[in-house]
Amino acid sequence: MSKRTKEILANMTLEQKIYHLQQITTATFLTTKESKFEIITGPDSAVKLDKGMVYDVGTSLNLVGAETMIDAESNYLKNSKYKIPLMIMQDVIHGHRTLYPINLAVAGSFDRELAKDLAQMAAKEAALDGMSVTFAPMVDLVRDPRWGRVMESSGEDPYLNGEMAKATVEGYQGDMGKYNIAACVKHFAAYGAAEAGRDYNTVDISERTLREYYLPAYKSAVDAGVKMVMTAFNIVDGVPCVGNKHLVKEILRDEWGFDGIVISDHGAYEEMIVHGACEDKKEAAFLAMDAGCDIEMMSSCYVEHLKELIDEGKVTVEQLDKAVLRILDLKEELGVLDNPYRSVNVEEAKKVQLSPEHRALARRGAAESAVLLKNDGVLPFSKKVDSVAVIGPLGATGAIHGSWHCGGKIEETVSVYDGLKSLLGDKVKYAQGCPIEYDAVDESFFDEACQLAKASECVVLCLGEDQEYSGEGNCRTSIDIPELQYKLLDRILEVNKNVAVALFTGRPLAISRLDKTAPAILNMWMPGTEGGNACASLLFGDAVPSGKITMTFPRALGQCPIYYNHYTTGRPKAQEDDEKFVRFTSCYLDMPNSPLYPFGYGLSYTSFEYSDFKLSSNTMNRGDTLVASVKVKNTGKYKAKEAVQLYIRDVKGSCVRPVKELKGFEKITLDVGEEKTVSFDITEEMLKYWNRDLKFVAEKGEFQVFIGKDSACKPFASFMLI
């Protein structure tokens, strides 16, 4: 806290301090809005404030566009008695106007610098539109693809999640200059563990599981200097996160030393009543303040009851002052107190947003995030072909940029058809094939599509799920592609075998049938503004796929949740018996235990040979560092990138340990015939875990080391920690 913010605080009335903790929608302040004082956003929720309160709130959310920001801020300051500028926040999740791939895809690039560059690009575009804070990164660890919000996460691994959290925070915030925005890590905590993959559902996990898997990524963001933390909707240990003193005060604030802003998610204070955790809004206000929460988003428990709680001595003025100072301090750090409009610039925004440079970066992100799931020698197609058929409901639409699209527009997004036309010209033709809706049954488009496929040398079949089938609230009990799309695929293959499926999805899918049928599958995820151009470059060999999946793809929904870093159980089924049923072992009657595609999996147009594994010692003393190394050679025909992955297994612990855990990765580029040695340092810190007594320690014993191209790699060496 600075002298300046202390002076501002000293001149605020008690009521004004309370109002400063309130967040409402920015649309409230637009002069074009007919009813400025009744705010309704989100699902069936409302906040009603009188005019005196409205112009004393400290922050607002949801606004896209420099002109509207200027209008809202100007009107707010015109009517505000105290003239403390608003701090405007927005969900800049995977890009602002120029969209890059969904976070689940970007994590699969295994490229920290790429993730940082993409976040930096988004920050600049958002800052020019007047945003000061983004509600990102979302670092919830996810194991169940039914949950719609897996698309915002980095996947199922705590280490990778933490590395991407750090890179993204650094990208958004930088040195907090004019083109940076403050990051808000979310959702604290364990939101990704919602039972049955159903959004907002119960989370019931042990303290050890919480600390071992779900907390590390939030901690990485805090260590990277993130300015804000958003609490989750769910309960942890029976207590809603927004009022969970153990999570917010004891772990986040006291244990980790976080003294930035804690904000609720939309309406979460009042939802504590619905949870059954408190009786009324007054008790909700007390629980949130007592836990250490500062900003109340889109409910009004603080405004209605905080003064009463202070008068009763249940909440102190000191608690209130600390919360307000955190907000004022961030406003000062961002420069909002000196210039309410900060970096907003209408003309510069027009030049920067969707600029060639930003489109090129988004295209690179999409190309390096795409995952080649299958290739029976079909890809890459030759650019010498005379005719190309683009078929499928996702072939000629810009609705492939992801459900959290902020200021991005469908009409500004490059479709696969447009991308291929740009690359190959008029030899590319399109037919829809079938509708996108999951329950669609209309086969009337089949004949046109089959005629086009029959007349073409190769077919790009664009299948998958509607982009609005993922994202917040969009959870599914079926995670395969629609039956109609399978029928279309079968019909196309009858007339042309030279087919590659371009798959678009916001989650891992259970596509065993597609894997069995399609000659090639290129998973583009939801690739963003430049998705069509990136897809074209990959399909026709101008770029080589290098992405890896960061969530396991199940063979069938019944395997979910499925993840690579599982425990053995006391009755494991041997890997060599995976394809058959072995009674009285941990297995299924009708399905192998193994996934369709494991964590870290992704093919290339070239081949990589791993050899000469070395471990610097077979023993490790406390405080020592071992070096594990491997030679990787490009033995194929294309210059390409490979994500080399290090896994470690603690063979025996006071608590059972996973079969393996990702502990490092390096993305390398190899020319044809080139060989590089990739080395990883193994430290004692990497071997620590939360043991039987909930102590974070490395226990002596045997550790196995794995280095390979995905999580299915075999151990090559072991050492003893002594």
VENBELGI-V491995 format. One record per residue. N is the residue number from 1. BURIAL is I if it has 24 or more other C-alpha atoms within 12 Angstrom, else O. Layout:
# VENBELGI-V491995
N,BURIAL ; N,BURIAL
This chain:
# VENBELGI-V491995
1,O ; 2,O ; 3,O ; 4,O ; 5,I ; 6,O ; 7,O ; 8,I ; 9,I ; 10,O ; 11,O ; 12,I ; 13,O ; 14,I ; 15,I ; 16,I ; 17,I ; 18,I ; 19,I ; 20,I ; 21,I ; 22,I ; 23,I ; 24,I ; 25,I ; 26,I ; 27,I ; 28,I ; 29,I ; 30,I ; 31,O ; 32,O ; 33,O ; 34,O ; 35,O ; 36,I ; 37,I ; 38,I ; 39,I ; 40,O ; 41,O ; 42,O ; 43,O ; 44,O ; 45,O ; 46,O ; 47,I ; 48,I ; 49,I ; 50,O ; 51,O ; 52,O ; 53,I ; 54,I ; 55,I ; 56,I ; 57,I ; 58,I ; 59,I ; 60,I ; 61,I ; 62,I ; 63,I ; 64,I ; 65,I ; 66,I ; 67,I ; 68,I ; 69,I ; 70,I ; 71,I ; 72,I ; 73,I ; 74,I ; 75,I ; 76,I ; 77,I ; 78,O ; 79,O ; 80,I ; 81,O ; 82,I ; 83,I ; 84,I ; 85,I ; 86,I ; 87,I ; 88,I ; 89,I ; 90,I ; 91,I ; 92,I ; 93,I ; 94,I ; 95,I ; 96,I ; 97,I ; 98,I ; 99,I ; 100,I ; 101,I ; 102,I ; 103,I ; 104,I ; 105,I ; 106,I ; 107,I ; 108,I ; 109,I ; 110,I ; 111,I ; 112,I ; 113,I ; 114,I ; 115,I ; 116,I ; 117,I ; 118,I ; 119,I ; 120,I ; 121,I ; 122,I ; 123,I ; 124,I ; 125,I ; 126,I ; 127,I ; 128,I ; 129,I ; 130,I ; 131,I ; 132,I ; 133,I ; 134,I ; 135,I ; 136,I ; 137,I ; 138,I ; 139,I ; 140,I ; 141,I ; 142,I ; 143,I ; 144,I ; 145,I ; 146,I ; 147,I ; 148,I ; 149,I ; 150,I ; 151,I ; 152,I ; 153,I ; 154,I ; 155,I ; 156,I ; 157,I ; 158,I ; 159,I ; 160,I ; 161,I ; 162,I ; 163,I ; 164,I ; 165,I ; 166,I ; 167,I ; 168,I ; 169,I ; 170,I ; 171,I ; 172,I ; 173,I ; 174,I ; 175,O ; 176,I ; 177,O ; 178,I ; 179,I ; 180,I ; 181,I ; 182,I ; 183,I ; 184,I ; 185,I ; 186,I ; 187,I ; 188,I ; 189,I ; 190,I ; 191,I ; 192,I ; 193,I ; 194,I ; 195,I ; 196,I ; 197,I ; 198,I ; 199,I ; 200,I ; 201,I ; 202,I ; 203,I ; 204,I ; 205,I ; 206,O ; 207,I ; 208,I ; 209,I ; 210,I ; 211,I ; 212,I ; 213,I ; 214,I ; 215,I ; 216,I ; 217,I ; 218,I ; 219,I ; 220,I ; 221,I ; 222,I ; 223,I ; 224,I ; 225,I ; 226,I ; 227,I ; 228,I ; 229,I ; 230,I ; 231,I ; 232,I ; 233,I ; 234,I ; 235,I ; 236,I ; 237,I ; 238,O ; 239,I ; 240,I ; 241,I ; 242,I ; 243,I ; 244,I ; 245,I ; 246,I ; 247,I ; 248,I ; 249,I ; 250,O ; 251,I ; 252,I ; 253,I ; 254,O ; 255,O ; 256,O ; 257,O ; 258,I ; 259,I ; 260,I ; 261,I ; 262,I ; 263,I ; 264,I ; 265,I ; 266,I ; 267,I ; 268,I ; 269,I ; 270,I ; 271,I ; 272,I ; 273,I ; 274,O ; 275,I ; 276,O ; 277,I ; 278,O ; 279,O ; 280,O ; 281,I ; 282,I ; 283,I ; 284,I ; 285,I ; 286,I ; 287,I ; 288,I ; 289,I ; 290,I ; 291,I ; 292,I ; 293,I ; 294,I ; 295,I ; 296,I ; 297,I ; 298,I ; 299,I ; 300,I ; 301,I ; 302,I ; 303,I ; 304,I ; 305,I ; 306,I ; 307,I ; 308,I ; 309,I ; 310,I ; 311,O ; 312,O ; 313,O ; 314,O ; 315,I ; 316,O ; 317,I ; 318,O ; 319,I ; 320,I ; 321,I ; 322,I ; 323,I ; 324,I ; 325,I ; 326,I ; 327,I ; 328,I ; 329,I ; 330,I ; 331,I ; 332,I ; 333,I ; 334,I ; 335,I ; 336,I ; 337,I ; 338,O ; 339,I ; 340,I ; 341,I ; 342,I ; 343,I ; 344,I ; 345,I ; 346,I ; 347,O ; 348,O ; 349,I ; 350,O ; 351,O ; 352,I ; 353,I ; 354,I ; 355,O ; 356,O ; 357,O ; 358,I ; 359,I ; 360,I ; 361,I ; 362,I ; 363,I ; 364,I ; 365,I ; 366,I ; 367,I ; 368,I ; 369,I ; 370,I ; 371,I ; 372,I ; 373,I ; 374,I ; 375,I ; 376,I ; 377,O ; 378,I ; 379,I ; 380,I ; 381,I ; 382,I ; 383,I ; 384,O ; 385,O ; 386,O ; 387,I ; 388,I ; 389,I ; 390,I ; 391,I ; 392,I ; 393,I ; 394,I ; 395,I ; 396,I ; 397,I ; 398,I ; 399,I ; 400,I ; 401,I ; 402,I ; 403,I ; 404,I ; 405,I ; 406,I ; 407,I ; 408,I ; 409,I ; 410,I ; 411,O ; 412,I ; 413,I ; 414,I ; 415,I ; 416,I ; 417,I ; 418,I ; 419,I ; 420,I ; 421,I ; 422,O ; 423,I ; 424,I ; 425,O ; 426,O ; 427,I ; 428,I ; 429,I ; 430,I ; 431,I ; 432,I ; 433,I ; 434,I ; 435,I ; 436,I ; 437,O ; 438,I ; 439,O ; 440,O ; 441,O ; 442,O ; 443,O ; 444,O ; 445,I ; 446,I ; 447,O ; 448,I ; 449,I ; 450,I ; 451,I ; 452,I ; 453,I ; 454,I ; 455,I ; 456,I ; 457,I ; 458,I ; 459,I ; 460,I ; 461,I ; 462,I ; 463,I ; 464,I ; 465,I ; 466,I ; 467,I ; 468,I ; 469,I ; 470,I ; 471,I ; 472,I ; 473,I ; 474,I ; 475,I ; 476,I ; 477,O ; 478,I ; 479,I ; 480,I ; 481,I ; 482,I ; 483,I ; 484,I ; 485,I ; 486,I ; 487,I ; 488,I ; 489,I ; 490,I ; 491,I ; 492,I ; 493,I ; 494,O ; 495,I ; 496,I ; 497,I ; 498,I ; 499,I ; 500,I ; 501,I ; 502,I ; 503,I ; 504,I ; 505,I ; 506,I ; 507,I ; 508,I ; 509,I ; 510,I ; 511,I ; 512,I ; 513,I ; 514,I ; 515,I ; 516,O ; 517,I ; 518,I ; 519,I ; 520,I ; 521,I ; 522,I ; 523,I ; 524,I ; 525,I ; 526,I ; 527,I ; 528,I ; 529,I ; 530,I ; 531,I ; 532,I ; 533,I ; 534,I ; 535,I ; 536,I ; 537,I ; 538,I ; 539,I ; 540,I ; 541,I ; 542,I ; 543,I ; 544,I ; 545,I ; 546,I ; 547,I ; 548,I ; 549,I ; 550,I ; 551,I ; 552,I ; 553,I ; 554,I ; 555,I ; 556,I ; 557,I ; 558,I ; 559,I ; 560,I ; 561,I ; 562,I ; 563,I ; 564,I ; 565,I ; 566,I ; 567,O ; 568,O ; 569,O ; 570,O ; 571,O ; 572,O ; 573,I ; 574,O ; 575,O ; 576,O ; 577,O ; 578,O ; 579,O ; 580,O ; 581,O ; 582,O ; 583,O ; 584,O ; 585,O ; 586,O ; 587,I ; 588,O ; 589,O ; 590,O ; 591,O ; 592,I ; 593,I ; 594,I ; 595,I ; 596,I ; 597,I ; 598,I ; 599,I ; 600,I ; 601,I ; 602,I ; 603,I ; 604,I ; 605,I ; 606,I ; 607,I ; 608,I ; 609,I ; 610,I ; 611,O ; 612,O ; 613,I ; 614,I ; 615,I ; 616,O ; 617,O ; 618,I ; 619,I ; 620,I ; 621,O ; 622,O ; 623,O ; 624,O ; 625,O ; 626,I ; 627,I ; 628,I ; 629,I ; 630,I ; 631,I ; 632,I ; 633,I ; 634,I ; 635,O ; 636,O ; 637,O ; 638,I ; 639,I ; 640,I ; 641,I ; 642,I ; 643,I ; 644,I ; 645,I ; 646,I ; 647,I ; 648,I ; 649,I ; 650,I ; 651,I ; 652,I ; 653,I ; 654,O ; 655,I ; 656,I ; 657,I ; 658,I ; 659,I ; 660,I ; 661,I ; 662,I ; 663,I ; 664,I ; 665,I ; 666,I ; 667,I ; 668,I ; 669,I ; 670,I ; 671,O ; 672,O ; 673,O ; 674,I ; 675,I ; 676,I ; 677,I ; 678,I ; 679,I ; 680,I ; 681,I ; 682,I ; 683,O ; 684,I ; 685,O ; 686,I ; 687,I ; 688,I ; 689,I ; 690,I ; 691,I ; 692,O ; 693,O ; 694,O ; 695,O ; 696,O ; 697,O ; 698,I ; 699,I ; 700,O ; 701,O ; 702,I ; 703,I ; 704,I ; 705,I ; 706,I ; 707,I ; 708,I ; 709,I ; 710,I ; 711,I ; 712,I ; 713,I ; 714,I ; 715,I ; 716,I ; 717,I ; 718,I ; 719,I ; 720,I ; 721,I ; 722,O
